[in-house]
Amino acid sequence: MLKLGVPSKGRLMEKTFQWFGQRGVTLRKSGSDREYAGAVDGIDGVELVLLSAGEIPRELAAGNIHMGVTGSDLVREKLPAWDTQVGELALMGFGGADLIIAVPQGWVDVESLDDLDAAAAAFRQKHGMRLRIATKYHRLVREFLRDEGVADYRLVDSQGATEGVVKNETAEAIADITSTGETLRANGLKILDGGLIHASQATLFRGRRRDWTDAQRATFKELLALLDV
Amino acid sequence: MTTAAIKAEASRISAVFEAAGAVPVEAEIMQPAEVLLDLYGEDIRGRAYVTDDPVQGEMMLRPDFTVPVVQMHMQSHASPARYTYSGPVFRKQDEDPSRAREYTQVGFEVFDGQNPAAADADVFATVQTALADAPVRAATGDIGLLKAAVAGLQTSDARKAALMRHIWRPKRFKILLDRFGGRVAVPAKRLALLANENPFADAGPEVGLRSRQEVQQRLDTLRADAAMAPISGEEIAVIEAILALSETAPHVLSALHDIAVDMPAIRRAVGRFEARLDAMSARGVDVETLPFEGSYGRTSLEYYDGFVFGFYGLKDNRPVATGGRYDALTEVLGEGRAAPAVGAVIRPDLLLEVRAC
C-alpha cells in the first residue's frame, strides 16, 4: 500500500479532498465523522492516513507515510535540510499564509529589517537584553535573520495567540503566520517591509523512495499520472 | 578513522603544544547557555545543542573550549600564560548532516599582551609544527585592518559603531556602507517620516517595552544621520580595497602601504601586520608564499578581531586547523579587564583524513 497522509480536519482537509476529487481521486472519511479512518476511490493500492498537519513532515521523513499534504512552512520548519528529506510534487493553491515579522505600530522608526536591526542594537544597550521576537517558527526565523545579518535579538517561544505577546511585554516583536493581517492590526502591530520569511501554501510532498517496494513505486507513478503532477 | 587512532593523534598534538610551554587544562562539557547566547546571539542555538537543567536552567554542550578557557584564565590572574586542552565538542549539523556532530578539538591558547606579533607568530608556527607534513594549505587574514579602517572613517561615531557591529556579518556591513556612502536612494517612506512634524499621529497607543521615548530617540538619530554628509567614495574605496586583498603576504604589505597613503588611520594596523610577518619569518614561516585574504575570518563563529588563520586539506578543503586573536572576547568575559589572547584548534580526525587521502 502507498500511504497518503492528509490533514485530519478543518478547511485544509476539505480543500485537499476537493483538490484530489477534481482530479478523479476521491478521498473520504470512512465510518463516523469522529473517526480518523479514510478511504480512497478511483485508484487501487493507496491508503488514506488522516493526521495532524504538524505531524505530516515528520511522518514523511520517517518513512511512515509515502506522500503527504501539509503547509510548506511546516516542512521547512520541522525538517532540517528539508529538500534532502522530502520532495515537492505540487503546490495546491490553497491554505496560503505568509510567515512575516511584525512590530508595534508605534514603532514609526521601524519599517525595514535594517531598522529592526538598528532598533535591536539600541534596545539591547538600553534594556541590557536582546530584543525578543516571539514565534513558533524557530528554525525559519533564525535562518532568515542570520542570512539577513540581523543581530541583537533573541527568539522566545510562543505556540499560540502570538499577536498578544507584545501587549503582555513578553516580547517586543513577533514572527508569525498571517493571511490577511487583520489580527495583527487589531493588536496594534504592523508588518515589516522585507520581512516576508516564507509564503506558505498547502503542498503535496513525497518521502524518500529508497525503501519503497516495486508495487508502491508503480502505484505512485499511476497516482501522479492521474493527478497530472 | 578509529577512535583509538584519533585519540593517539590528539595525544601527539597535545605533546607538541605542551612542548611549546602550554599547561594542560580541562573544561566542563555542559556550559551555561546564557554566556554563550550573550556572546554569539541567537545563531548559536542553530549550531549548539541546548539542554535543560532543573536548577541551573538552560545549558549548552560546549561548541568549543574558548569561552571556558578564557573564563578560567580571567579568574586566575596569571599573566602571561599558555594553555592546551583536548576533548570533544558538539555542533548541530542541520545543513550538512554528513558532518560530524561530535569531534575532538586539541587547542592551544596564549595570553600574552607583551608582544602580540610574537604571540601571533608563535601560535601559527606551533600549529604548523603540529600539522607536520600534512598536505594542507594555509589561509590568513587580519580583522584588525578592517577595524582600523572603519575607525578611521571621517564620519559620525554612530555610523562607525554600526559598521563595527557588523564586521562579522558581511551582507549587512555592505548594506550599511552603501547607505552611509549615499550609494542607495533614501526610500520615499523614510523621507516622509523624517519630514513629518507629528510622526506619532497615526501611531496608535504605545504598547510593549520599547517606549515612545526610545522611538523618538531613534528618530532624532535618523534625522541627525540624514543631515550628515555621506562617507566619501575614496574612503569606501579604501574599505573595499582591504576586503578585496587576495595575494601573498609581501604583495599585500606593499598594497597596504599604498592604501595607508589614502587613509593614514590604518598605519598602526599595517605596522602590526608587518611586525607579525617579521615575527613569523623569524619563526621559520615562509611568509613569501603565505596567502592573505582581506575578508578571511569574517563569517566564523568566533569573533576574532585581529590575526586570523586556518589550514585546509588540499583535496577536500576541510578546515584541519583554525585560529586567531580574540582580544575583545577576553574584555567581554573579563568584565572590562582585557587579556590579549590568541589561540587555535586542530581537529585530529580531519588531520588523519587529510593525511590518508
Interface residues (C-beta under 8 A of the other chain):
Chain A: P80 A81 T84 P104 Q105 G106 W107 V108 D109 E111 S112 D114 D117 A118 A119 A121 A122 F123 K126 H127 R130 L131 H138 R139 R142 E143 L145 R146 D147 E148 G149 V150 A151 D152 Y153 R154 L155 V166 K167 E169 E172 G188 D193
Chain B: L37 G41 E42 D43 R45 G46 D94 E95 D96 P97 A162 R165 H166 R169 P170 K171 R172 F173 I175 R179 P187 K189 R190 L193 P199 F200 D202 A203 G204 P205 E206 V207 G208 L209 R210 R212 E214 V215 Q217 R218 L219 L222
